[in-house]
Amino acid sequence: MKPPSITRERLAWESGRLLVGVDEVGRGPLAGPVVAAAVAFPPHAGRILRLRDSKVLTAKRREALAAVIERRAAVVGVGAASVKVIDRVNIRVATAIAMRRALSRALGLRRGERLDGRHFRIAVVIDGLPLPEIGMEHQAVVDGDALCYSIAAAGVVAKVVRDRLMQRLARRHPGYGWETNMGYGTPDHLAAIDLTGPCIHHRRSFAPVAQTSLAL
């Protein structure tokens, strides 16, 4: 697979801005939060070798890359939206909330401060389709984690953070296989839900959970 392009970053640097890439992990699972990360690199930063879309990397490679990203990025921020938020507002809006929180932390915004971009010389790019609910002007790039360097970096950070969280939750709620399936609807996970019912970290608004006879 070709490495993600750094062209957008270079164009932003030439105009005196930082490009902040944003990506999320965890839209599809039946359990756990959705996690987003926002990453920007300093102007003319050297490329991190072997940085790719997190989905094509091994867990060991993602862990190593996340450590390098943390050291070499100008800013890194992580945000999440809980299962309660997902069930209350739906996964699309919850994803936007997680991205907004990641941007707020990356940019050092105080609670309640507007994400309107007027106080920062930045450009924001996100993976996927536009999300006006983020509350900040941005460009959306379909397959951005494969095409844009900063989005790829954000995807790696978000994946590592969420996987660590799901592995911790797996120790507290054994039997669902979260240490390997990370909350996705694998056969073993679905079988465990059918057998013992969902726990507090399952998304009750998702059909495979809502339809189980033990979901009530």
C-alpha contacts under 8 A as a table, 3 or more apart, distances in Angstrom:
res1	aa1	res2	aa2	distance
3	P	50	R	7.32
3	P	51	L	6.77
3	P	52	R	5.77
3	P	146	A	7.36
3	P	147	L	7.62
3	P	149	Y	7.88
4	P	51	L	7.66
4	P	52	R	6.38
4	P	53	D	7.73
4	P	145	D	7.41
4	P	146	A	5.37
4	P	147	L	4.42
4	P	148	C	4.95
4	P	149	Y	4.89
4	P	152	A	7.05
5	S	8	R	7.45
5	S	147	L	5.60
5	S	148	C	5.10
5	S	149	Y	5.50
6	I	9	E	5.37
6	I	10	R	6.43
6	I	148	C	6.31
6	I	149	Y	5.24
6	I	150	S	7.74
7	T	10	R	5.17
7	T	11	L	6.28
7	T	148	C	7.94
8	R	11	L	5.20
8	R	12	A	6.25
8	R	19	L	7.41
8	R	148	C	7.23
9	E	12	A	5.13
9	E	13	W	6.15
9	E	18	L	7.25
9	E	19	L	5.53
9	E	149	Y	7.77
9	E	150	S	7.61
10	R	13	W	5.03
10	R	14	E	6.11
10	R	43	P	7.67
10	R	44	H	7.24
11	L	14	E	5.16
11	L	15	S	6.50
12	A	15	S	5.21
12	A	16	G	6.39
12	A	17	R	5.02
12	A	18	L	5.93
12	A	19	L	5.91
12	A	122	I	7.91
12	A	123	A	7.11
13	W	16	G	5.00
13	W	17	R	5.18
13	W	18	L	6.04
13	W	19	L	7.62
13	W	43	P	5.53
13	W	44	H	7.39
14	E	17	R	7.43
16	G	121	R	7.11
17	R	121	R	4.89
17	R	122	I	4.85
17	R	123	A	6.67
18	L	40	A	6.39
18	L	41	F	7.16
18	L	42	P	7.04
18	L	43	P	7.21
18	L	121	R	6.57
18	L	122	I	4.70
18	L	123	A	6.22
19	L	40	A	5.69
19	L	41	F	7.40
19	L	122	I	5.78
19	L	123	A	4.83
19	L	124	V	5.87
19	L	125	V	7.25
19	L	150	S	7.41
20	V	38	A	6.24
20	V	39	V	5.41
20	V	40	A	4.48
20	V	41	F	7.81
20	V	122	I	6.85
20	V	123	A	6.04
20	V	124	V	4.78
20	V	125	V	6.22
20	V	150	S	6.63
20	V	151	I	7.84
21	G	38	A	5.54
21	G	39	V	5.31
21	G	40	A	6.26
21	G	124	V	6.05
21	G	125	V	5.03
21	G	126	I	5.85
21	G	148	C	7.92
21	G	149	Y	7.89
21	G	150	S	4.54
21	G	151	I	4.23
21	G	152	A	7.76
21	G	153	A	7.65
21	G	154	A	6.22
22	V	36	A	6.98
22	V	37	A	5.66
22	V	38	A	4.42
22	V	39	V	6.57
22	V	99	M	6.85
22	V	103	L	7.84
22	V	124	V	7.40
22	V	125	V	6.19
22	V	126	I	4.63
22	V	127	D	6.52
22	V	150	S	7.48
22	V	151	I	5.33
22	V	154	A	5.60
22	V	155	G	7.43
23	D	36	A	5.57
23	D	37	A	5.75
23	D	38	A	6.85
23	D	99	M	7.42
23	D	126	I	5.89
23	D	127	D	5.41
23	D	145	D	7.32
23	D	151	I	5.81
23	D	152	A	7.60
23	D	154	A	5.40
23	D	155	G	5.02
23	D	158	A	7.19
24	E	27	R	7.66
24	E	34	V	6.96
24	E	35	V	5.52
24	E	36	A	4.01
24	E	37	A	6.44
24	E	95	T	7.15
24	E	98	A	7.85
24	E	99	M	7.17
24	E	127	D	7.77
24	E	154	A	7.80
24	E	155	G	6.25
24	E	158	A	6.18
24	E	159	K	7.84
25	V	34	V	5.95
25	V	35	V	5.37
25	V	36	A	6.25
25	V	155	G	7.00
25	V	158	A	5.97
25	V	159	K	5.76
25	V	162	R	7.21
26	G	29	P	5.78
26	G	32	G	7.70
26	G	33	P	6.70
26	G	34	V	4.53
26	G	35	V	6.34
26	G	162	R	7.72
27	R	34	V	5.91
27	R	91	I	6.50
27	R	95	T	7.30
28	G	184	Y	6.71
29	P	32	G	7.22
29	P	182	M	7.46
29	P	183	G	5.03
29	P	184	Y	3.96
29	P	185	G	6.24
30	L	183	G	5.59
30	L	184	Y	5.57
30	L	185	G	6.03
30	L	202	H	5.87
30	L	203	R	5.56
30	L	206	F	6.56
30	L	208	P	7.62
30	L	209	V	7.05
31	A	83	V	7.29
31	A	182	M	7.99
31	A	183	G	4.74
31	A	184	Y	7.07
31	A	201	H	5.47
31	A	202	H	4.11
31	A	203	R	5.47
32	G	82	S	7.03
32	G	83	V	6.02
32	G	166	M	6.89
32	G	183	G	6.39
32	G	201	H	5.47
32	G	202	H	6.44
32	G	203	R	7.46
33	P	80	A	6.40
33	P	81	A	5.55
33	P	82	S	4.53
33	P	83	V	5.34
33	P	86	I	7.75
33	P	162	R	7.86
34	V	80	A	5.61
34	V	81	A	5.49
34	V	82	S	6.80
34	V	83	V	7.98
34	V	94	A	7.34
34	V	95	T	6.37
34	V	98	A	6.89
34	V	162	R	7.82
35	V	78	V	7.25
35	V	79	G	5.87
35	V	80	A	4.31
35	V	81	A	6.66
35	V	95	T	7.65
35	V	98	A	6.04
35	V	99	M	7.86
35	V	158	A	5.89
35	V	159	K	7.79
35	V	161	V	7.69
35	V	162	R	6.20
36	A	78	V	5.73
36	A	79	G	5.28
36	A	80	A	6.04
36	A	95	T	7.54
36	A	98	A	5.44
36	A	99	M	5.21
36	A	102	A	6.05
36	A	154	A	7.63
36	A	155	G	7.71
36	A	158	A	5.36
37	A	76	V	7.13
37	A	77	G	5.55
37	A	78	V	4.35
37	A	79	G	6.30
37	A	99	M	6.78
37	A	102	A	5.29
37	A	103	L	7.59
37	A	154	A	5.01
37	A	155	G	6.80
37	A	157	V	6.32
37	A	158	A	5.12
38	A	75	V	7.77
38	A	76	V	5.65
38	A	77	G	5.09
38	A	78	V	6.42
38	A	99	M	7.44
38	A	102	A	5.50
38	A	103	L	5.64
38	A	106	A	6.27
38	A	151	I	7.86
38	A	154	A	5.45
39	V	73	A	6.71
39	V	74	A	7.63
39	V	75	V	5.71
39	V	76	V	4.65
39	V	77	G	6.64
39	V	106	A	7.20
39	V	150	S	6.09
39	V	151	I	7.37
39	V	153	A	6.68
39	V	154	A	5.36
40	A	73	A	5.81
40	A	74	A	5.58
40	A	75	V	5.38
40	A	76	V	6.79
40	A	150	S	6.26
41	F	45	A	6.38
41	F	72	R	7.03
41	F	73	A	4.42
41	F	74	A	4.79
41	F	75	V	6.95
41	F	150	S	7.37
42	P	45	A	5.59
42	P	73	A	6.48
42	P	74	A	5.08
45	A	72	R	7.96
48	I	51	L	5.92
48	I	68	V	7.77
48	I	69	I	7.88
51	L	65	L	6.96
51	L	149	Y	7.82
51	L	152	A	7.16
51	L	153	A	7.07
52	R	56	V	7.11
52	R	57	L	7.10
52	R	145	D	7.55
52	R	146	A	6.51
52	R	149	Y	7.99
52	R	152	A	6.06
52	R	153	A	7.80
53	D	56	V	5.89
53	D	57	L	7.10
53	D	145	D	5.03
53	D	146	A	4.88
53	D	152	A	5.26
53	D	155	G	7.03
53	D	156	V	7.31
54	S	57	L	5.30
54	S	62	R	6.79
54	S	145	D	7.54
54	S	152	A	6.87
54	S	155	G	5.94
54	S	156	V	5.01
54	S	159	K	7.08
57	L	61	R	6.05
57	L	62	R	6.20
58	T	61	R	5.17
58	T	62	R	6.22
59	A	62	R	5.10
59	A	63	E	6.25
59	A	160	V	7.88
60	K	63	E	5.25
60	K	64	A	6.38
61	R	64	A	5.16
61	R	65	L	6.11
62	R	65	L	5.08
62	R	66	A	5.96
62	R	156	V	5.99
62	R	157	V	7.90
62	R	159	K	7.97
62	R	160	V	6.63
63	E	66	A	5.20
63	E	67	A	6.51
63	E	160	V	6.33
64	A	67	A	5.40
64	A	68	V	6.62
65	L	68	V	5.08
65	L	69	I	6.09
65	L	156	V	7.38
66	A	69	I	5.03
66	A	70	E	6.16
66	A	153	A	7.70
66	A	156	V	6.22
66	A	157	V	5.39
66	A	160	V	7.19
67	A	70	E	5.21
67	A	71	R	6.50
68	V	71	R	5.19
68	V	72	R	6.16
69	I	72	R	5.24
69	I	73	A	5.58
69	I	153	A	6.86
69	I	157	V	7.89
70	E	73	A	5.80
70	E	76	V	6.82
73	A	76	V	6.66
75	V	106	A	5.39
75	V	107	L	7.19
76	V	105	R	7.66
76	V	106	A	4.99
77	G	101	R	7.97
77	G	102	A	4.71
77	G	103	L	6.19
77	G	104	S	7.43
77	G	105	R	4.85
77	G	106	A	3.94
77	G	107	L	7.70
78	V	101	R	7.04
78	V	102	A	4.28
78	V	103	L	7.64
78	V	105	R	6.77
78	V	106	A	7.41
78	V	158	A	7.04
79	G	98	A	4.83
79	G	99	M	6.30
79	G	100	R	7.42
79	G	101	R	4.67
79	G	102	A	4.12
79	G	103	L	7.84
79	G	105	R	7.59
80	A	95	T	7.99
80	A	97	I	7.43
80	A	98	A	4.35
80	A	99	M	7.56
80	A	101	R	7.02
80	A	102	A	7.56
81	A	85	V	5.97
81	A	86	I	6.80
81	A	94	A	5.67
81	A	95	T	7.00
81	A	97	I	6.44
81	A	98	A	5.17
82	S	85	V	5.18
82	S	86	I	6.26
83	V	86	I	4.96
83	V	87	D	6.12
83	V	201	H	6.23
83	V	202	H	6.87
83	V	203	R	5.74
84	K	87	D	5.25
84	K	88	R	6.12
84	K	203	R	7.78
85	V	88	R	5.04
85	V	89	V	6.04
85	V	90	N	7.59
85	V	94	A	6.29
86	I	89	V	5.61
86	I	90	N	4.95
86	I	91	I	5.13
86	I	93	V	7.76
86	I	94	A	5.32
86	I	203	R	7.26
86	I	205	S	7.91
87	D	90	N	5.67
87	D	91	I	7.53
87	D	203	R	6.27
87	D	204	R	6.48
87	D	205	S	5.27
89	V	93	V	6.08
89	V	94	A	6.49
90	N	93	V	5.79
90	N	94	A	6.17
90	N	205	S	7.85
91	I	94	A	4.90
91	I	95	T	5.94
92	R	95	T	5.18
92	R	96	A	6.51
93	V	96	A	5.04
93	V	97	I	6.24
93	V	133	E	6.70
94	A	97	I	4.96
94	A	98	A	6.23
95	T	98	A	5.10
95	T	99	M	6.21
96	A	99	M	5.04
96	A	100	R	6.03
96	A	131	L	6.38
96	A	133	E	5.72
96	A	134	I	5.02
97	I	100	R	5.06
97	I	101	R	6.18
97	I	133	E	7.51
97	I	134	I	6.53
98	A	101	R	5.15
98	A	102	A	6.21
99	M	102	A	5.01
99	M	103	L	6.17
99	M	134	I	6.72
100	R	103	L	5.13
100	R	104	S	6.09
100	R	115	L	7.99
100	R	134	I	5.28
100	R	135	G	7.48
101	R	104	S	5.01
101	R	105	R	6.22
102	A	105	R	5.28
102	A	106	A	6.10
103	L	106	A	5.02
103	L	107	L	5.99
104	S	107	L	5.32
104	S	108	G	5.89
104	S	109	L	5.01
104	S	110	R	7.58
104	S	115	L	7.32
105	R	108	G	5.06
105	R	109	L	6.37
106	A	109	L	7.98
109	L	113	E	6.06
109	L	114	R	8.00
110	R	113	E	5.48
115	L	135	G	6.20
115	L	136	M	5.43
116	D	119	H	7.81
116	D	135	G	6.98
116	D	136	M	5.21
116	D	137	E	7.13
117	G	120	F	5.40
117	G	121	R	7.34
117	G	122	I	7.06
117	G	136	M	6.72
117	G	137	E	7.41
118	R	121	R	7.65
123	A	138	H	6.88
124	V	137	E	7.12
124	V	138	H	4.80
124	V	139	Q	6.32
125	V	138	H	5.46
125	V	139	Q	4.69
125	V	140	A	5.67
125	V	141	V	7.00
125	V	151	I	7.27
126	I	129	L	7.85
126	I	130	P	7.74
126	I	138	H	7.05
126	I	139	Q	6.34
126	I	140	A	4.94
126	I	141	V	6.21
126	I	144	G	7.04
126	I	151	I	6.65
127	D	140	A	5.85
127	D	141	V	5.20
127	D	142	V	5.88
127	D	143	D	6.30
127	D	144	G	4.62
127	D	145	D	6.25
127	D	151	I	6.58
128	G	140	A	5.77
128	G	141	V	5.37
128	G	142	V	4.26
128	G	143	D	6.22
128	G	144	G	6.59
129	L	140	A	5.30
129	L	141	V	6.69
129	L	142	V	6.31
130	P	138	H	7.60
130	P	139	Q	7.02
130	P	140	A	5.13
131	L	134	I	5.89
132	P	135	G	5.89
132	P	136	M	7.32
132	P	137	E	7.91
140	A	144	G	7.82
141	V	144	G	4.79
143	D	146	A	5.57
143	D	147	L	6.33
144	G	147	L	4.80
144	G	148	C	5.26
144	G	151	I	6.06
144	G	152	A	7.12
145	D	148	C	5.91
145	D	149	Y	7.38
145	D	151	I	5.08
145	D	152	A	4.16
145	D	153	A	7.83
145	D	155	G	6.46
146	A	149	Y	7.86
146	A	152	A	6.33
147	L	152	A	7.64
148	C	151	I	5.39
148	C	152	A	6.13
149	Y	152	A	5.15
149	Y	153	A	6.33
150	S	153	A	5.02
150	S	154	A	6.21
151	I	154	A	4.98
151	I	155	G	6.11
152	A	155	G	5.03
152	A	156	V	6.35
153	A	156	V	5.20
153	A	157	V	6.40
154	A	157	V	5.19
154	A	158	A	6.09
155	G	158	A	5.14
155	G	159	K	6.00
156	V	159	K	5.18
156	V	160	V	6.19
157	V	160	V	5.27
157	V	161	V	6.19
158	A	161	V	5.22
158	A	162	R	6.09
159	K	162	R	5.23
159	K	163	D	5.96
160	V	163	D	5.23
160	V	164	R	6.18
161	V	164	R	5.34
161	V	165	L	6.35
162	R	165	L	5.03
162	R	166	M	6.19
163	D	166	M	5.12
163	D	167	Q	6.14
163	D	182	M	6.28
164	R	167	Q	5.16
164	R	168	R	6.35
165	L	168	R	5.17
165	L	169	L	6.25
166	M	169	L	4.94
166	M	170	A	6.01
166	M	178	W	6.01
166	M	179	E	6.45
166	M	182	M	5.62
166	M	183	G	7.23
167	Q	170	A	4.96
167	Q	171	R	6.69
167	Q	178	W	6.29
167	Q	179	E	4.57
167	Q	180	T	7.86
167	Q	182	M	7.33
168	R	171	R	5.45
168	R	172	R	6.88
168	R	179	E	7.93
169	L	172	R	5.11
169	L	173	H	6.01
169	L	178	W	7.50
170	A	173	H	5.00
170	A	174	P	5.26
170	A	175	G	7.83
170	A	176	Y	7.34
170	A	177	G	6.88
170	A	178	W	5.14
170	A	179	E	5.54
171	R	174	P	5.61
173	H	176	Y	7.24
173	H	199	C	7.89
174	P	177	G	6.92
174	P	178	W	7.87
175	G	192	A	6.56
176	Y	183	G	7.90
176	Y	188	D	7.09
176	Y	189	H	5.00
176	Y	192	A	5.59
176	Y	193	I	7.35
177	G	180	T	5.81
177	G	181	N	5.91
177	G	182	M	7.55
177	G	183	G	7.72
177	G	188	D	7.01
177	G	189	H	6.14
178	W	181	N	4.94
178	W	182	M	4.47
178	W	183	G	5.23
178	W	184	Y	8.00
178	W	189	H	7.82
179	E	182	M	5.98
181	N	184	Y	5.53
181	N	185	G	7.73
181	N	186	T	6.70
181	N	189	H	7.62
183	G	189	H	7.52
184	Y	189	H	7.44
185	G	189	H	5.86
185	G	190	L	5.96
186	T	189	H	5.19
186	T	190	L	6.18
187	P	190	L	5.17
187	P	191	A	6.04
188	D	191	A	5.08
188	D	192	A	6.19
189	H	192	A	5.14
189	H	193	I	6.34
190	L	193	I	5.12
190	L	194	D	6.26
190	L	208	P	7.61
191	A	194	D	5.10
191	A	195	L	6.15
192	A	195	L	5.00
192	A	196	T	5.95
192	A	197	G	7.17
193	I	196	T	5.47
193	I	197	G	4.45
193	I	198	P	5.39
193	I	209	V	7.35
193	I	212	T	7.38
194	D	197	G	5.65
194	D	212	T	6.16
194	D	213	S	7.52
194	D	214	L	7.24
196	T	214	L	7.36
197	G	212	T	7.15
197	G	213	S	7.76
197	G	214	L	4.80
197	G	215	A	5.93
198	P	201	H	7.76
198	P	202	H	5.80
198	P	209	V	6.80
198	P	214	L	7.22
198	P	215	A	6.11
199	C	202	H	5.63
202	H	209	V	7.19
203	R	206	F	5.63
203	R	209	V	6.73
204	R	207	A	7.62
204	R	209	V	5.57
204	R	210	A	5.23
204	R	215	A	7.47
205	S	209	V	7.32
205	S	210	A	6.15
206	F	209	V	5.65
206	F	210	A	6.00
207	A	210	A	4.93
207	A	211	Q	5.76
208	P	211	Q	5.47
208	P	212	T	6.67
209	V	212	T	5.64
209	V	215	A	6.52
210	A	215	A	5.86
211	Q	215	A	7.07
212	T	215	A	5.37
213	S	216	L	7.22
